[in-house]
C-alpha cells in the first residue's frame, strides 16, 4: 500500500483547522468537501443527534430513511473510540468507487512528546518507536510544513452485534495511513485516514495525501512557522 499525492486543486475542498493547545500553535489543513465533520465535541445530546441526522442526509442523499438512520448510528457508535484516541477533529465520507460503496474516516489528534528517545531527532524517534511496535510500513517523509513520518498498515476493528444482526460482534479488517508531524513545542500532530473498503483505498489514499500536504503551521499572530528541514 502507498500514500498517493496529487495537486490539491484536483480535490474540491473547504478549510478546516484546529489549534494546538500549548504555546498557541495553530495547525490548519484542507479537507475535501466529500468529508463531513463528525460532532465529536458536541456535548448537548439532542444537538449531537440532530447533527448526525444532518450528516447522514448529506453523506447519503436520496437514500432510504432507514439507511440514513443506520449510517448515523454507525457514526455515533464510533465517536467514543475517536474521543478515546484523543481526536480533535474527525470527518467521514461515503463514495462509490468502481460501482462499490466505500467509506473512510479521517481524524486528527495531538500526542504529547515526539517519540520515546528525546535525544534523537523527533522524526527519527517517532520512526523508531513505530518500528519497534511493528505498527506498519514506516517511512520518513517531507511535507510542505516540514519533516514527518508516515505509517501504513491494517488492523482489526470490532463491529458490534447490533450492527451485524448477530448475537456477538465480528471483526473487520481496516486499512489505514497515519502521518505524524512533530511540532516546534514538542507536541506531535497525528492524522489518520482509515477505510474498511478495499475498493476505495486508491481514491482515499490520494485524498489523504492531499490533506497531509496541505498542513500548515502558524503562531498566535498568524505568522507561518517554519520547521527546520521543510521545503518552504
C-alpha positions in Angstrom: 0.0 0.0 0.0 1.2 3.5 -0.7 0.1 7.0 0.1 -0.6 8.8 -3.1 -0.5 12.5 -3.7 -1.8 14.8 -6.5 -2.1 18.6 -6.7 -4.6 19.7 -4.1 -6.5 21.7 -6.7 -7.9 18.4 -8.1 -9.9 17.8 -4.9 -12.8 20.2 -4.1 -12.1 21.4 -0.6 -13.1 23.6 2.3 -10.8 24.9 5.0 -10.8 23.1 8.3 -8.5 23.8 11.2 -7.9 23.4 14.9 -5.4 24.8 17.5 -2.6 23.0 19.3 -3.3 23.6 23.0 0.2 24.5 24.1 2.2 27.5 23.0 -0.6 28.8 20.8 0.5 26.9 17.7 -2.3 26.9 15.0 -2.5 23.9 12.7 -4.5 24.2 9.6 -5.2 21.8 6.8 -7.7 21.5 3.9 -10.4 18.8 3.8 -12.1 17.5 0.6 -15.8 18.5 0.6 -16.8 14.8 0.4 -15.8 14.5 4.0 -18.4 15.6 6.6 -17.4 16.7 10.1 -18.4 14.4 12.9 -19.8 16.2 16.0 -17.1 14.8 18.4 -17.0 17.9 20.6 -20.8 18.4 20.8 -21.8 18.0 24.5 -25.6 18.5 24.0 -27.0 15.1 23.2 -30.0 16.4 21.3 -27.9 18.7 19.2 -25.4 15.8 18.5 -28.3 13.6 17.3 -29.5 16.5 15.0 -26.1 17.0 13.6 -25.7 13.2 13.0 -29.0 13.1 11.2 -28.0 16.1 9.1 -24.6 14.4 8.3 -26.3 11.2 7.2 -28.6 13.1 4.9 -25.6 14.8 3.3 -23.5 11.7 3.1 -26.3 9.5 1.7 -28.5 11.9 -0.4 -31.6 10.1 -1.7 -31.1 7.0 0.4 -33.9 5.4 2.3 -34.6 6.8 5.8 -33.6 3.5 7.4 -30.3 3.5 5.6 -29.6 7.1 6.7 -30.5 6.2 10.3 -28.2 3.1 10.2 -25.3 5.3 9.0 -26.0 7.9 11.7 -25.9 5.1 14.3 -22.6 3.7 13.0 -21.1 7.2 13.2 -22.5 7.7 16.7 -21.0 4.4 17.9 -17.6 5.4 16.5 -17.4 8.7 18.3 -16.4 7.2 21.7 -13.4 5.4 20.0 -12.4 8.7 18.3 -12.5 10.6 21.6 -10.6 7.8 23.3 -7.9 8.3 20.6 -7.7 11.9 21.5 -9.4 13.2 18.3 -9.5 17.0 18.0 -11.2 16.7 14.6 -12.9 13.9 12.7 -14.7 13.5 9.4 -16.4 10.7 7.5 -17.2 10.2 3.8 -19.1 7.8 1.7 -18.3 7.4 -2.0 -19.0 5.0 -4.9 -15.7 3.7 -6.4 -16.0 1.3 -9.4 -19.6 0.8 -8.5 -18.7 -0.3 -5.0 -19.9 1.7 -2.0 -16.9 2.8 0.1 -16.4 4.8 3.3 -13.5 6.3 5.1 -12.8 8.4 8.2 -10.1 11.0 8.9 -9.2 12.2 12.3 -6.5 14.3 13.9 -5.1 14.3 17.4 -2.3 15.8 19.4 0.2 13.5 21.0 2.5 14.6 23.9 6.1 14.3 23.1 7.9 13.4 19.8 9.0 9.8 20.3 10.4 7.9 23.3 14.0 9.0 22.8 14.2 12.7 23.4 17.9 12.8 22.5 17.1 11.8 18.9 15.7 13.9 16.1 11.9 13.8 16.7 11.2 12.3 13.2 13.8 9.5 13.8 12.5 8.9 17.3 8.9 8.5 16.1 10.0 6.2 13.3 12.0 4.1 15.8 9.0 3.8 18.2 6.7 2.8 15.3 9.1 0.2 14.0 9.6 -1.3 17.5 5.8 -1.5 17.8 5.6 -3.2 14.4 2.8 -0.7 13.6 3.0 -1.0 9.8 5.1 0.3 6.9 7.0 3.2 8.4 8.6 6.0 6.2 10.2 9.3 6.9 8.7 11.8 4.6 8.9 15.5 3.7 5.7 17.6 3.8 5.5 21.3 2.8 5.1 22.1 6.5 8.2 20.1 7.5 9.6 16.6 8.2 7.1 13.9 9.1 6.6 10.2 9.5 4.0 8.0 7.7 2.8 4.7 8.8 0.6 2.5 6.6 -0.9 -0.8 7.7 -4.1 -2.7 8.6 -5.8 -3.5 11.9 -8.9 -5.5 13.0 -11.8 -3.3 14.2 -14.6 -4.8 16.3 -18.1 -4.4 14.9 -20.9 -4.7 17.5 -23.6 -7.3 17.1 -26.2 -4.6 17.0 -24.9 -3.6 13.5 -24.3 -7.1 12.2 -27.6 -8.6 13.4 -25.6 -11.3 15.2 -25.6 -12.2 18.9 -21.9 -11.4 19.1 -19.8 -8.8 17.3 -17.4 -9.5 14.5 -14.0 -8.2 13.3 -13.5 -6.0 10.3 -10.2 -5.5 8.5 -9.4 -1.8 8.2 -6.6 -0.3 6.2 -5.1 3.0 7.5 -2.5 5.7 6.9 -1.2 7.8 9.8 1.0 10.9 9.4 3.0 12.2 12.4 4.1 15.8 12.3 6.4 16.9 15.2 5.6 20.5 16.2 8.0 23.1 17.5 6.6 22.9 21.0 7.4 19.2 21.5 3.8 18.1 20.7 3.1 15.9 17.7 0.2 16.2 15.3 -1.1 12.7 14.3 -3.6 12.4 11.5 -5.2 9.2 10.3 -7.2 8.0 7.3 -8.9 4.6 7.7 -11.2 2.6 5.4 -12.7 -0.9 5.7 -13.5 -0.9 2.0 -10.5 -2.0 -0.2 -12.1 -0.7 -3.4 -11.7 2.8 -2.1 -8.1 2.6 -1.0 -6.5 4.3 -4.0 -9.1 7.1 -4.0 -9.0 7.7 -0.3 -5.2 7.5 0.0 -4.9 10.1 -2.8 -7.2 12.4 -0.9 -5.3 11.8 2.3 -2.0 12.6 0.5 -3.5 16.0 -0.5 -4.8 16.6 3.1 -1.4 15.9 4.6 0.4 18.0 2.0 -2.0 20.9 2.9 -1.0 21.0 6.6 0.4 24.4 7.6 1.6 25.8 11.0 1.1 29.3 12.3 1.8 31.2 15.5 -0.9 33.0 17.5 -0.3 36.2 15.4 -1.0 34.3 12.2 2.6 34.2 11.0 3.8 31.0 9.3 6.0 28.7 11.4 8.9 27.1 9.6 10.1 23.7 10.8 13.8 23.1 10.1 14.1 20.8 7.1 10.8 22.0 5.5 10.7 22.9 1.8 9.2 26.3 2.5 
